């Protein structure tokens, strides 16, 4: 894991360079960011690779074959008891830990794994003495045996939400007996692609088909996958029964964990180094100007901090919670309308409620997540006017030479743009409300499907589909949207509050550091001491800038 080590080195060494010169407020802020960043790197040192597919597609059998332990992971379980199993290397002591809502609730020897009292949504961490798992772990890869796509709507949704930001290399297993990718499976693949996740496709149980038929099946599935998510989709064939899993091993070998981790954390590490540069640059700028009436200026800064806090609390952004909520609901309604014919066809074909609901979730879930991301970014941008006004006020009142105020306030724009925790992360951290929102869709369609089927009786298929589409768009979609309004509104308010608090915290820290710097700049010092300080600050800044090449 060269990337993790390199990032940790940059974080530690850059702090060692800047900390001797950082003043109290900046030192505390940067020390906290250092701890947060190192913790995140430690917690995400491995790429999770979820293996997904329909119930009984052979996910557990594949992993059992891979590690050479045919009875390790449960294979004869019901969809209702399916949970995610993460595989880790442990040496001689083999055991399993069961986690529920992030807390460990049970631990026992691995041979008692089937005795775990699991509930949907649980995560079991399985620690085994497998050289193959050890090799993957050394490469930064953790395999995850996921609940089946059809193991239950809530269970699958919980699992997908959990791994959207933690898994960057999904593997989709398809039973060769299907002969093709189902509509719901294609929708799920399309959904993953909207999170910039491209799953590999493995056709399982290929020992059950002759080579000629398998060739046609693979070509057709490749065609479907290419049409859905792109031409470079990996499609392979496996047979756990015959221990023929070469394509699975081959795909794992293509996963570049260092690249994936770099893509995920590079901007954060660069931002951390730049924050240190900004703090030292403020000191350097003020060391080069002749400040007058320092105590008065410090008092003005204190007054401006209070005014900014008041303005952030009272400023009416362009996107009020009600407007943001409506924008998100409009996106959901548009998506439901766009796929109303597919939904109607599934109802007409009398497919199971779970399949219909799964299809709807595959379309709606990324719309909600991406809409929240967009609305959050727009809201943060609208609050930038507060920062712009504060910049002008400080320039007019403090009258400091040079670009000190501009540089300090510009850093807030960078923090606002780069520090948003929105979309999947935000919704994952508030799963109850998000599931409540999605639950309305499922509950409504679950209740309405029998009624809709009765509505079809005695009509031709063509007229049935047309009338069903009209009924979905005219009656069902508007009711779903209204049911979603309250939970979506709650999430919007929470997100906007979080963004506003983050901006307030960054401004308070930045202006606090400016006050500290003014106090130091106003202290009596000899020319020799001032020259040495300027030289040391410039040297530290130059050294920090060199770290960007290492990142």
Buried (B, 14 or more C-beta within 10 A) or exposed (E): BEBBEBBBEBBEBBBEBBBEBBBEBBBBBBEEBBEEBBEEBEEBBBBBBBBBBBBBBBBBBBBBBBBEBEEBBBBEBEBEBBBBBBBBBBEEEBBBBBBBEEEEBBEEEBEEBEEBEBEBBBBBBBBBBBEBBBEBBEBBBBBBBBBBBBBBBBBBBBBBBBBBBBBBBBBBBBBBEBBEBBBBBBBBBBBBBBBEBBBBBBBBBBBEBEEEEBEEBBEEBBEBBEEBBEEEBBBBBBBBBEEBBEBBEEBBEEBBBBEBBBEBBEEBBBBBBBBBBBBBBBBBBBBBEEBEEBEEBBEBBEEBBEBBBEBBEEBEBEBEBEBBBBBBBEBBBEBBEEBBBBBBBBBBEEBEBBBBBBBBBBBBBBBBBBBBBBBBBBBBBBBBEBBEBBBEBBBEBBEBEEEBBEEBBBBBBBBBEEBBEBBBBBBBEBBEBBBBBBBBBBEBBBEBBEEBEEBBEEBEEEEBBBBBBEBBBEEBBEEBBEBBBBBBBBBBBBBBEBBBEBBBEBBBBBBBBBBBBBBBBBEEBEEEEEEEBBEBBBEBBEBBEEBEEEB
